[in-house]
Amino acid sequence: KQWLPQQWINYKVQQPNWERMWTEQGGKCPGCNKDFAHPLRKEQRLGLKPETDHLHVEGRRCELQDVRGLLCHNCNSFLGKIRDNMDVLDGLLKYLRKHGDLK
């Protein structure tokens, strides 16, 4: 029996779909641009654990059609905390531009 990450099972993501997302993203989190660790490749074990990002659809469990891509835990939970609200994201960006040192 092949080991599969729980998130693959939760969202019915088959390995080819997951590998496609991995390849399209270059094995990196699109939010913070940090490298992911690959759950099945021994040569790519260093990096952040990728999480499956998905739309939150009220009234039903999320499935494959709701999957958007792979994010690290911090970026994924940040989107969840702001509920994917672009106005909040834009407001925070303006705030950082005014008060912070963008890197």
Secondary structure, DSSP 8 states (H G I E B T S, - for coil): -----HHHHHTT--HHHHHHHHHHTTTB-TTT--BB--SS-GGG-SSB--EEEE---TTS---GGGEEEEE-HHHHHHHHHTTT-HHHHHHHHHHHHHHS---
